[in-house]
Amino acid sequence: MKQYFNINIEFDRSKVDQIIDEVIESNGKGYVCSVEGNILAQANNNQDYLKVVNGALVNICDGSSIAGIASIIHRKKFKTYIGADLFIKYIKKAKYRSYFLGNSLDVLENLKVKLAKHDPSIHNMKFVSLPFRNVEEFDYQSIADLINEDKPDVIWVSLGAPKQEIFMSKLLPYIDKGVMFGFGAILNFYSGTNKEKRAPKLILKLKLEWVYRLLFYPEKQWPRIKLILKTYPRIIYQEISKK
């Protein structure tokens, strides 16, 4: 992976899938971060978090603004690999055993029903909620013991950024195998609950999902937008200077 805006990002979708599949098939382990504006800004304002994100097996670009600005600076067409799309692609493969970790019980219960339509074996997979606590306070050994007993190929972690990325980095040494994905609200999207919904297809096509989420979830999104607006000019200047 090359670095863009100080973060390791792989824009080639086929290469992302290849890396993930090879690690799963070899019973290896690692984690994947879905880099969008919030994670990019947070990582560029916190060196410890930056190390966590750059310690990933592979990072995908989940932000159209990141892909667009990188395309202009490097004069090369970069495309996003949206986390929600990667998630449903791997579910529909019906090839790997998944383990769903985090979020609330109602979201997880609804998610199981929805995903089982794509892969009936989902009914026999684990959906485990976690207590609300600081990322430093989890009993990682106990969590890993349950995961290792189940022997999943893929572990979907839904705790929200930056918590889930830090969580995955701390859990990694304790698990025997499996690729973890920090995908936050994606489990909400596909659960069919009203907790958080993905934007309509037209909004997604216009690459304006961030506007939709700001309008409908301002208390969550506005602090993120402010940090992004504060951080982007600096990292864009740095990226241009490096080139």
C-alpha positions in Angstrom: 0.0 0.0 0.0 1.1 3.5 -0.7 0.5 6.4 1.7 -1.9 9.1 0.9 -2.4 11.9 3.4 -0.1 10.0 5.8 -2.3 6.9 5.7 -1.7 3.6 4.0 -4.6 3.2 1.5 -5.2 0.6 -1.2 -7.4 1.9 -4.0 -7.3 -1.2 -6.1 -10.4 -3.2 -5.2 -9.2 -6.5 -6.6 -6.0 -6.2 -4.7 -7.9 -5.5 -1.5 -10.0 -8.6 -2.0 -6.9 -10.6 -2.8 -5.1 -9.6 0.4 -8.1 -10.4 2.5 -8.8 -13.7 0.9 -5.2 -14.8 1.1 -5.0 -14.1 4.8 -8.3 -15.9 5.4 -7.2 -18.9 3.4 -3.9 -19.2 5.2 -5.6 -18.9 8.6 -3.8 -15.7 9.2 -5.1 -12.7 11.0 -5.2 -8.9 10.8 -7.7 -6.0 10.6 -9.1 -3.7 8.0 -9.9 0.0 8.4 -12.5 1.8 6.2 -10.9 5.2 5.8 -13.3 8.1 5.3 -13.0 11.8 6.2 -13.5 11.3 10.0 -10.8 8.6 10.3 -8.5 10.6 8.1 -8.9 13.7 10.2 -8.7 11.9 13.5 -5.5 10.0 12.5 -3.8 13.2 11.3 -4.4 14.8 14.7 -3.4 11.8 16.9 -0.2 10.0 16.3 -1.2 6.9 18.4 -4.3 6.5 16.3 -2.4 7.0 13.1 -0.1 4.1 14.1 -3.2 2.0 14.7 -4.7 2.7 11.3 -1.4 2.2 9.5 -1.0 -1.1 11.4 -3.9 -2.5 9.4 -3.6 -5.5 7.1 -5.1 -3.2 4.4 -7.1 0.0 4.4 -9.9 0.8 2.0 -10.9 4.3 0.8 -14.5 4.9 2.0 -14.6 8.7 1.3 -15.3 10.2 -2.1 -13.6 13.4 -1.0 -10.4 11.5 -0.3 -10.4 9.7 -3.6 -11.3 12.9 -5.5 -8.6 15.1 -3.9 -6.0 12.3 -4.3 -7.0 12.0 -8.0 -6.4 15.7 -8.6 -3.1 15.9 -6.8 -1.6 12.7 -8.3 -3.3 13.1 -11.7 -4.6 9.5 -11.5 -8.2 8.3 -11.3 -8.8 6.9 -7.8 -12.1 5.2 -6.9 -13.6 4.5 -3.5 -14.3 1.1 -2.1 -17.3 1.7 0.2 -17.3 -0.4 3.4 -21.0 -1.1 3.1 -20.4 -2.6 -0.4 -17.4 -4.7 0.7 -19.5 -6.0 3.7 -22.5 -7.2 1.6 -20.2 -8.6 -1.1 -18.5 -10.9 1.5 -21.8 -11.8 3.0 -23.3 -12.8 -0.4 -20.2 -14.9 -1.1 -21.5 -17.3 1.5 -18.0 -18.7 1.7 -16.6 -17.6 5.1 -17.8 -18.0 8.6 -18.5 -14.6 10.2 -18.6 -13.3 13.8 -20.5 -10.1 14.5 -19.2 -8.1 17.4 -20.5 -4.9 19.0 -23.5 -2.7 18.6 -26.9 -3.4 20.3 -28.8 -6.6 20.7 -31.8 -5.3 18.7 -29.6 -4.3 15.8 -27.8 -7.7 15.9 -31.1 -9.6 16.0 -32.5 -7.8 13.1 -29.2 -8.0 11.2 -29.2 -11.8 11.5 -32.7 -12.0 9.9 -31.8 -9.7 7.1 -28.4 -11.3 6.3 -29.8 -14.8 6.4 -31.7 -14.0 3.2 -28.3 -13.9 1.4 -26.7 -16.7 3.3 -28.9 -19.1 5.3 -25.9 -20.3 7.3 -25.9 -16.9 9.0 -28.4 -18.3 11.4 -25.6 -20.5 12.9 -23.1 -17.7 13.3 -22.4 -15.7 16.4 -23.9 -12.2 17.1 -22.3 -10.8 20.2 -23.1 -7.4 21.8 -20.5 -5.7 24.0 -21.0 -3.6 27.1 -20.5 0.2 26.7 -17.2 1.0 28.2 -13.8 2.7 27.5 -11.7 0.9 24.9 -9.0 0.3 27.6 -11.5 -1.4 29.9 -12.4 -4.4 27.8 -11.3 -7.9 28.8 -9.6 -8.7 25.5 -8.6 -12.2 26.6 -12.2 -13.2 27.4 -13.5 -11.8 24.2 -10.8 -13.6 22.2 -11.5 -16.9 24.0 -15.1 -16.8 22.7 -13.9 -15.9 19.2 -11.2 -18.6 19.1 -13.8 -21.2 20.2 -16.0 -20.3 17.3 -13.1 -20.1 14.8 -14.5 -17.5 12.4 -12.8 -16.4 9.2 -14.2 -12.9 9.4 -15.0 -10.7 12.4 -17.2 -7.6 11.9 -16.6 -5.0 14.6 -19.1 -2.3 15.1 -18.1 0.2 17.8 -17.7 3.4 15.8 -14.5 5.3 14.9 -12.0 5.8 16.4 -12.9 3.2 19.1 -13.3 0.2 16.8 -9.9 0.6 15.2 -8.2 0.8 18.6 -10.3 -2.1 19.8 -9.2 -4.3 16.9 -5.5 -3.4 17.4 -5.8 -4.5 21.0 -7.7 -7.6 20.3 -5.4 -8.8 17.5 -2.7 -10.4 19.7 -5.3 -12.5 21.4 -7.1 -14.1 18.5 -5.8 -17.2 16.7 -7.0 -16.3 13.3 -9.5 -14.2 11.3 -9.7 -10.8 9.5 -11.4 -8.1 11.5 -13.3 -5.2 9.8 -14.0 -2.0 11.6 -17.3 -1.0 9.9 -19.2 1.1 12.5 -22.6 2.1 11.3 -22.7 -0.5 8.4 -24.3 -3.1 10.7 -27.0 -0.5 11.4 -27.6 0.1 7.7 -28.2 -3.6 6.9 -30.2 -4.4 10.1 -33.3 -2.6 8.9 -33.8 -0.8 12.2 -34.3 2.9 12.4 -31.1 3.5 14.4 -29.2 4.7 11.3 -30.0 4.3 7.6 -27.9 4.6 4.5 -28.7 7.4 2.0 -31.0 6.7 -0.9 -29.4 5.4 -4.1 -29.6 8.8 -5.9 -27.7 10.5 -3.1 -25.1 7.6 -3.1 -24.7 8.0 -6.9 -24.1 11.7 -6.5 -21.5 10.9 -3.8 -23.3 13.1 -1.3 -23.9 10.6 1.5 -22.0 12.8 3.9 -24.6 15.6 3.3 -27.5 13.2 4.0 -25.9 11.9 7.2 -25.2 15.5 8.3 -28.8 16.4 7.8 -30.3 13.4 9.6 -27.7 12.8 12.3 -26.3 16.3 13.0 -25.3 15.7 16.6 -23.0 12.8 15.5 -21.8 14.2 12.2 -21.3 18.0 12.9 -18.3 17.6 15.2 -16.7 15.3 12.6 -17.3 17.8 9.8 -15.7 20.6 11.9 -12.6 18.5 12.5 -12.4 17.5 8.8 -12.7 21.2 7.7 -9.9 22.1 10.1 -7.6 19.3 9.1 -8.0 19.0 5.3 -6.2 22.2 4.3 -3.1 21.1 6.2 -2.9 17.5 4.9 -3.7 18.6 1.4 -0.8 21.0 1.4 1.4 18.3 2.9 0.4 15.9 0.1 1.1 18.4 -2.6 4.4 19.2 -1.0 5.4 15.5 -1.0 4.5 15.1 -4.6 
